[in-house]
């Protein structure tokens, strides 16, 4: 397959506590085959999201993405949208953080995982791996090394090498120069030149225009999730040669020319002169003005670029200064339409008051044995959750699934075989009990965001700290609870990372966020290894902070204080629980 990328009204949203939040779109544009296009833009403008969308790692909310005549998304057997495998095989993406892509114990196995979807003979696989490592400057001896033990630059090279081994027609690279030294950048440029000469295309998200602009054919700018029309690189450079959006090298060149220094170039196609050409120009200026400081002809704002040298890697946070927009996604923000934020409640109430209030209400709800009591509990739950509806919204699918499960279980409970029929009493009893559990679950969902692990730890330490006098390990128990609260979310996020690897490198076409059945068993061991690595990193972090040092006296960043507001909260919970109990016994 070959062709241009075409995006039409493509939009991607993220589910947040305040609802669906637009990340990019609607995006209209195209990227032409055989060309290298740079994606420029401020942090948070949507560059990485756009690349992930083209690679099938982000689901479209609306619009379409196509490579040539083939759509990235197509209808499956059951009418659900699935990724087009032929498009995925022609596309290779390197994520912004290289370390997020590893899971195998050896470098060679990382290569083989990337090559597996292409079903190549063993001999050809070995040849491709060897050539890819050579092209990216990775010693062949690293084939047996653990990817996690490589340096940041080596991991960046390995990420590119895994793509080259697959020989995709399109490269989607996110900050490919990050962590690379001068030699690594030079090898990257060589790889891109060879790829383009072979007819391949590349879309590169970067802040390092100094290194990549000379090889680019076009530059496209992302602003607040929108894609501006791509323009030729030379045209873009000429338009921004003297403003804050230009690479430092171009700004130096513009200032030198403004002061009358003539700089010859080996090729008119070069965007800026080489280091040797710049040195000759400065030397000639010094000959003409031997008693002046040559450095003064270059404004101090751009002198660092001259010191680095034209055409070499430099860190430049550039981009359209008059439109310096930053797109952020607020997970627990507050708006007039979404109610109270969980973060606000977490800091407003003592976690001990929140937990005890929840226990009181949950116990009263579970005591309900009649429908009037369940109805009263449902009304009370609705009143409590209305200000917290923003925190419930991300769990709507879970709540819906649980409700369907309750209905199914109640129906099964009502079926009787001898004689065959349906006993409503049994179904009603089951439905009653599970409805109470549903209400308790609904009340507990906001607690995940309202009671942070650190505040829980501090609550346990302050409440039961006096037991330490009797050799009770209160601090250890509090730390254990905190670690459990922190580690459980890591289990899910790490599984999501493996699902991303399956789609980005394994070319899986299943629903995003899920692993194909064929990959479940091979992934189990790497998943456990990854969790152990996280646990090891956590242990190192605890040791670095002095945790476990019996002679160390901890310094508290904050101390919880039980206030009148907390007392009112508990009083309200107690009165509500008493009312529910009364309704249950009186009706």
C-alpha positions in Angstrom: 0.0 0.0 0.0 1.2 3.5 -0.7 -0.3 7.0 -0.8 -0.8 10.1 1.2 -2.3 10.5 4.6 -5.7 12.3 4.5 -7.5 13.6 7.5 -11.0 14.9 7.2 -12.8 16.5 10.2 -10.8 14.2 12.5 -11.5 14.8 16.2 -10.3 13.0 19.3 -11.8 13.5 22.8 -10.7 12.4 26.2 -13.1 11.3 29.0 -12.5 13.5 32.0 -14.4 14.1 35.2 -16.0 17.2 33.6 -17.1 15.3 30.5 -15.6 14.7 27.1 -12.7 17.1 26.5 -11.5 17.9 23.0 -7.8 17.1 22.5 -7.5 17.7 18.8 -9.8 18.5 15.9 -11.5 19.0 13.8 -8.4 18.3 11.8 -8.3 18.6 8.0 -5.1 18.1 6.1 -2.8 15.7 4.3 0.8 14.5 4.4 2.4 13.5 1.1 4.3 10.4 0.5 8.0 10.8 -0.2 8.2 13.9 1.9 9.4 14.6 5.4 6.9 16.9 7.3 7.7 18.5 10.7 4.9 19.0 13.2 5.7 22.2 15.1 3.7 23.7 17.9 3.7 24.6 21.6 3.6 22.0 24.4 0.1 20.6 24.6 -0.9 21.7 21.1 -1.8 18.1 20.1 1.2 17.0 18.1 1.7 13.7 19.9 -2.0 13.0 19.9 -2.2 13.6 16.1 0.6 11.0 15.5 -1.1 8.5 17.8 -4.3 9.1 16.0 -2.7 8.3 12.6 -1.1 5.2 14.1 -4.5 3.9 15.4 -3.7 4.4 19.1 -6.5 7.0 19.6 -10.1 6.4 18.7 -11.8 9.0 16.5 -14.8 10.7 18.0 -15.7 11.9 14.5 -14.2 12.4 11.0 -11.9 10.0 9.2 -8.2 9.1 8.7 -7.0 7.3 5.5 -3.8 6.2 3.9 -4.1 6.4 0.2 -7.5 4.7 -0.7 -7.7 2.7 2.5 -9.4 4.0 5.7 -7.6 3.5 9.0 -10.8 2.4 10.6 -13.2 0.0 8.9 -16.3 -1.9 10.0 -15.8 -5.4 11.4 -18.0 -8.5 11.2 -20.4 -7.3 13.9 -20.6 -3.7 12.6 -18.1 -2.4 15.1 -15.2 -0.3 13.9 -11.8 -2.0 13.7 -8.4 -0.9 12.7 -7.3 -1.7 9.1 -4.3 -4.1 9.5 -2.9 -3.3 6.0 -2.6 0.4 7.0 -1.0 -0.5 10.3 1.6 -2.7 8.6 2.7 0.3 6.5 3.0 2.6 9.5 5.6 2.7 12.2 5.4 5.0 15.3 8.0 5.8 17.8 6.5 7.2 21.0 7.7 10.3 22.8 9.0 8.3 25.8 11.0 5.3 24.4 10.9 3.4 27.7 7.2 3.1 27.4 7.6 0.7 24.5 9.7 -2.1 26.2 8.5 -5.3 27.8 10.9 -8.1 26.6 14.0 -9.1 28.6 16.3 -8.7 25.6 16.9 -6.2 22.8 16.7 -9.0 20.2 13.3 -10.1 21.5 12.0 -6.5 21.2 13.0 -6.7 17.5 11.3 -10.0 17.0 8.1 -8.8 18.6 8.0 -5.8 16.2 8.7 -8.2 13.2 6.2 -10.9 14.2 3.2 -9.3 12.4 5.2 -9.4 9.1 5.7 -13.2 9.2 9.3 -13.1 7.8 11.7 -16.0 7.6 14.2 -16.3 10.4 17.2 -15.5 8.1 15.5 -12.3 6.9 14.7 -11.3 10.4 18.3 -11.6 11.5 19.5 -9.6 8.5 17.0 -6.8 9.1 17.9 -6.6 12.8 21.6 -6.4 12.0 21.1 -3.6 9.4 18.8 -1.6 11.6 21.2 -1.7 14.6 24.0 -0.7 12.3 22.0 2.2 10.8 21.2 3.6 14.2 24.6 3.2 15.7 23.7 0.4 18.1 26.5 -2.2 18.8 25.5 -5.7 17.9 26.7 -6.8 21.4 23.6 -5.1 22.8 21.3 -7.7 21.3 21.3 -9.7 24.5 21.0 -6.6 26.8 17.9 -5.7 28.8 16.3 -2.7 27.0 15.7 -1.0 30.4 19.4 -1.0 31.2 20.3 1.0 28.1 20.9 4.7 28.3 18.3 7.2 27.2 20.0 7.8 23.9 20.4 4.1 23.3 16.7 3.5 24.0 15.9 6.2 21.5 18.1 4.6 18.9 16.5 1.2 19.6 13.0 2.6 19.2 14.0 3.9 15.7 15.8 0.6 14.9 12.7 -1.4 15.7 10.9 0.7 13.1 13.6 0.4 10.5 13.6 -3.4 10.8 9.9 -3.5 9.8 10.6 -1.2 6.8 7.3 0.6 7.0 6.4 3.1 4.2 5.6 5.8 6.8 7.5 6.8 9.9 5.6 8.7 12.7 8.3 10.0 15.0 7.6 11.9 18.3 10.6 14.0 19.4 13.2 11.6 17.8 16.2 13.8 18.7 15.4 13.8 22.4 18.4 12.3 24.3 20.5 11.9 21.2 24.1 13.2 21.0 25.5 14.9 17.9 26.4 11.5 16.4 23.0 10.2 17.1 21.3 13.1 15.4 23.5 12.8 12.4 22.6 9.1 12.1 18.9 10.0 12.4 19.2 12.4 9.5 21.0 9.8 7.4 18.2 7.3 8.1 15.5 9.9 7.1 17.3 10.7 3.9 17.6 7.0 2.9 13.9 6.5 3.8 12.8 9.4 1.7 15.0 8.3 -1.3 13.3 4.9 -1.1 9.9 6.7 -1.5 8.9 6.6 2.1 7.2 9.4 4.1 7.7 10.7 7.6 5.7 13.0 10.0 7.9 14.2 12.8 6.7 16.0 16.0 9.6 18.1 17.2 10.8 21.1 19.1 14.3 20.6 17.7 13.9 22.6 14.5 17.7 23.4 14.4 18.5 19.7 13.8 15.5 18.7 11.6 14.5 21.7 9.6 17.4 21.4 7.0 16.2 17.9 6.0 12.4 18.7 6.1 10.3 19.2 3.0 7.4 20.8 4.8 6.4 22.3 8.1 2.9 22.0 9.6 2.0 23.8 12.8 -0.4 22.6 15.5 -2.2 25.2 17.6 -4.7 24.3 20.3 -5.5 20.9 18.7 -5.9 22.3 15.2 -3.6 21.6 12.2 -2.6 24.6 10.1 -1.8 24.1 6.4 1.6 22.6 5.7 4.0 24.9 3.9 7.4 24.2 2.2 10.2 24.2 4.8 12.2 26.9 2.9 9.1 29.1 2.7 8.4 28.6 6.5 12.0 29.4 7.3 12.0 32.6 5.2 8.8 33.7 6.8 10.1 33.2 10.3 13.8 34.0 9.9 13.8 37.0 12.2 11.0 36.2 14.7 10.8 34.1 17.9 9.4 31.1 16.0 12.6 30.6 14.0 15.4 28.2 15.0 18.3 29.9 16.7 20.5 29.2 13.6 18.1 31.1 11.3 18.0 34.0 13.8 21.7 34.2 13.9 21.9 34.2 10.1 19.4 37.0 9.8 21.2 39.1 12.3 24.6 38.5 10.6 23.1 39.5 7.2 21.5 42.6 8.7 24.9 43.8 9.9 26.3 43.4 6.5 28.3 40.1 6.8 28.1 38.1 3.6 28.1 34.4 4.1 28.6 32.1 1.1 27.0 28.6 1.0 28.1 25.5 -0.7 24.6 24.9 -1.9 21.7 27.3 -2.4 19.4 24.6 -1.2 20.9 24.8 2.3 18.7 26.7 4.7 21.7 27.9 6.6 25.5 27.7 6.4 27.7 25.1 7.9 30.0 25.8 10.8 33.0 26.2 8.6 31.2 28.7 6.3 30.1 30.7 9.4 33.7 30.7 10.7 35.0 32.0 7.4 32.4 34.8 7.4 33.2 35.8 11.0 37.0 35.7 10.3 36.6 38.0 7.3 34.6 40.4 9.5 37.4 40.4 12.0 40.0 41.1 9.3 37.9 44.2 8.3 37.4 45.3 11.9 40.4 44.0 13.8 39.8 46.2 16.9 36.2 45.3 17.4 34.6 42.4 19.3 33.2 40.1 16.6 30.8 38.7 19.2 29.1 42.1 19.4 27.7 41.8 15.9 25.5 39.0 17.1 22.8 40.0 19.6 23.2 38.2 22.9 19.8 36.7 22.6 21.0 34.5 19.8 24.7 34.1 20.6 24.3 30.6 22.1 23.3 29.2 18.7 26.5 30.5 17.2 28.5 28.9 20.0 26.8 25.5 19.3 27.3 25.8 15.6 25.0 26.0 12.6 23.1 22.8 11.8 23.9 21.1 15.0 21.4 20.0 17.7 20.2 22.7 19.9 17.4 23.0 22.4 14.9 25.5 21.2 11.5 26.0 22.6 10.3 27.9 19.6 7.0 28.5 18.0 4.8 31.2 16.9 5.3 33.6 19.8 2.1 35.6 19.1 0.0 32.4 19.4 1.7 30.7 22.4 -1.3 28.6 23.3 -1.1 25.6 25.7 -3.8 23.0 25.6 -4.4 21.3 29.0 -6.8 18.6 30.1 -8.1 19.1 33.6 -9.0 15.8 35.2 -10.6 17.1 38.4 -11.4 20.7 37.6 -14.4 22.6 38.6 -16.9 24.4 36.3 -20.3 26.0 37.0 -21.9 23.0 35.2 -20.1 20.0 36.7 -20.4 20.5 40.4 -17.8 20.4 43.2 -14.4 19.0 42.4 -13.1 16.0 44.3 -9.8 17.7 44.9 -11.7 20.6 46.6 -13.5 18.2 48.9 -10.4 16.3 49.6 -8.7 19.4 51.0 -11.9 20.7 52.6 -12.7 17.7 54.8 -10.6 15.5 57.1 -10.4 12.0 55.4 -11.4 10.5 58.8 -14.7 12.4 58.6 -15.3 11.3 55.0 -14.6 7.7 55.7 -16.7 7.5 58.9 -19.5 9.3 57.2 -19.4 6.8 54.3 -19.3 3.8 56.7 -22.4 5.2 58.5 -24.4 5.7 55.3 -23.3 2.4 53.8 -24.3 0.4 56.9 -27.7 2.0 56.9 -28.3 1.3 53.2 -27.3 -2.3 53.6 -29.8 -2.7 56.5 -32.7 -1.9 54.2 -35.0 -4.9 53.6 -37.9 -3.2 52.0 -38.5 -1.2 48.8 -39.5 2.0 50.6 -36.2 1.9 52.5 -34.3 1.3 49.2 -36.2 4.2 47.6 -35.3 6.5 50.5 -31.7 5.4 50.3 -31.7 6.0 46.5 -33.1 9.5 47.1 -30.4 10.2 49.7 -27.7 8.9 47.4 -28.9 11.1 44.6 -28.8 14.2 46.9 -25.2 13.3 48.1 -23.9 12.6 44.6 -25.5 15.5 42.7 -22.6 17.9 43.6 -20.2 15.1 42.8 -21.7 14.0 39.5 -18.5 15.0 37.6 -16.6 12.3 39.5 -19.3 9.7 38.7 -19.3 10.4 34.9 -16.2 8.4 34.1 -17.8 5.3 35.7 -21.0 5.4 33.8 -20.1 2.3 31.7 -19.2 0.3 34.9 -22.5 1.3 36.5 -24.4 0.4 33.4 -22.7 -3.0 33.2 -23.3 -3.7 37.0 -27.0 -2.7 36.6 -27.4 -5.2 33.7 -25.7 -7.9 35.7 -28.1 -7.2 38.6 -31.1 -7.6 36.3 -29.7 -10.8 34.8 -29.0 -12.3 38.2 -32.5 -11.4 39.5 -34.1 -13.0 36.5 -32.1 -16.2 36.9 -33.0 -16.2 40.6 -36.6 -16.1 39.8 -36.6 -19.1 37.5 -37.9 -22.3 39.0 -37.7 -25.7 37.2 -40.3 -27.8 39.0 -42.8 -26.8 38.0 -41.3 -24.6 35.4 -42.1 -20.9 35.9 -41.0 -17.6 37.3 -41.1 -16.9 41.1 -41.3 -13.1 41.4 -40.6 -13.2 45.2 -37.1 -14.8 44.7 -36.3 -12.3 41.9 -37.5 -9.4 44.0 -35.4 -10.4 47.0 -32.3 -10.7 44.9 -33.0 -7.4 43.2 -33.5 -5.7 46.5 -30.1 -6.9 48.0 -28.1 -6.1 44.9 -29.8 -2.6 44.6 -28.5 -1.8 48.1 -25.0 -2.9 47.0 -25.3 -0.7 43.9 -26.1 2.4 46.1 -23.2 1.6 48.4 -20.9 1.4 45.3 -22.2 4.7 43.9 -21.5 6.4 47.2 -18.0 4.9 47.3 -16.9 5.9 43.8 -16.2 9.6 44.6 -14.1 8.5 47.6 -11.4 7.2 45.2 -10.8 10.8 44.2 -11.7 12.5 47.4 -9.5 10.6 49.8 -5.9 10.6 48.5 -3.4 7.9 49.6 -1.2 10.4 51.4 -4.1 11.8 53.4 -5.2 8.3 54.3 -1.7 7.5 55.6 -1.7 10.7 57.7 -5.1 9.9 59.1 -4.0 6.4 60.2 -0.8 7.8 61.8 -2.5 10.6 63.7 -5.5 8.4 64.8 -3.6 5.4 66.0 -0.1 6.8 66.5 -0.5 6.4 70.3 -0.3 2.6 69.8 3.3 2.9 68.8 4.2 3.2 72.5 3.1 -0.4 72.7 5.3 -1.5 69.8 2.4 -1.6 67.4 3.8 -0.9 63.9 1.3 1.9 63.1 3.6 3.7 60.6 4.3 0.5 58.7 0.6 -0.3 58.5 -0.2 3.2 57.3 2.5 3.0 54.7 1.3 -0.4 53.6 -2.2 1.0 53.1 -0.9 4.0 51.2 1.2 1.8 48.9 -1.8 -0.4 48.2 -3.8 2.6 47.2 -1.0 3.8 45.0 -0.1 0.5 43.4 -3.6 -0.7 42.5 -4.0 2.0 39.8 -0.5 1.1 38.5 -1.8 -2.4 37.7 -4.4 -1.0 35.3 -2.1 1.7 33.8 0.6 -0.9 33.2 -1.9 -3.2 31.5 -2.9 -0.3 29.3 0.7 0.2 28.4 0.9 -3.3 27.2 -2.3 -2.8 25.2 -0.7 0.2 23.5 2.4 -1.8 22.7 0.2 -4.5 21.1 -1.4 -1.9 18.8 1.7 0.2 18.1 4.1 -2.6 17.5 2.1 -5.8 17.4 -0.3 -4.3 14.9 -3.3 -5.5 16.8 -6.7 -4.6 15.4 -8.8 -5.2 18.5 -10.6 -2.5 20.5 -8.2 0.1 21.9 -7.2 -0.6 25.4 -7.6 -4.4 25.1 -5.2 -7.2 24.2 -5.9 -9.8 21.5 -6.6 -13.3 22.9 -3.5 -14.6 21.1 -1.3 -12.2 23.0 -2.7 -12.8 26.5 -0.5 -15.8 27.4 2.8 -14.4 25.9 2.3 -11.2 27.8 1.7 -12.6 31.3 5.3 -13.1 32.2 6.5 -9.7 30.8 3.6 -8.1 32.7 4.7 -9.7 36.0 8.3 -8.7 35.3 7.2 -5.1 34.6 5.3 -5.0 37.9 8.3 -6.3 39.8 10.4 -3.6 38.2 7.9 -1.0 39.3 8.0 -2.4 42.8 11.8 -2.3 42.8 11.7 1.4 41.6 9.2 2.1 44.4 11.5 0.5 47.0 14.4 2.6 45.8 12.3 5.7 46.0 11.2 4.8 49.6 14.8 4.2 50.6 15.9 7.5 49.1 13.3 9.3 51.2 14.5 7.6 54.3 11.6 5.2 54.8 12.5 2.3 57.0 15.3 4.1 58.8 14.5 3.4 62.5 16.7 6.3 63.6 15.1 8.8 61.3 12.6 11.3 62.6 10.0 12.0 59.9 9.1 15.6 58.9 5.4 16.1 58.2 4.5 18.2 55.3 1.0 18.8 56.8 -1.0 17.7 59.8 -4.7 16.9 59.6 -7.0 18.9 61.8 -10.6 17.9 62.7 -12.7 21.1 62.2 -16.3 22.1 62.8 -17.0 21.4 59.1 -16.0 17.8 59.6 -18.2 17.5 62.7 -21.2 18.8 60.7 -20.5 16.3 57.9 -20.5 13.4 60.4 -23.6 14.8 62.1 -25.4 14.9 58.8 -24.3 11.4 58.0 -25.5 10.2 61.4 -28.9 11.8 61.0 -29.3 10.5 57.5 -28.4 6.9 58.6 -30.9 7.2 61.6 -33.6 8.3 59.1 -33.0 5.4 56.9 -33.1 2.9 59.8 -36.4 4.5 60.9 -37.9 4.2 57.4 -36.8 0.5 57.3 -38.4 -0.4 60.6 -41.5 1.9 60.5 -42.8 1.0 57.0 
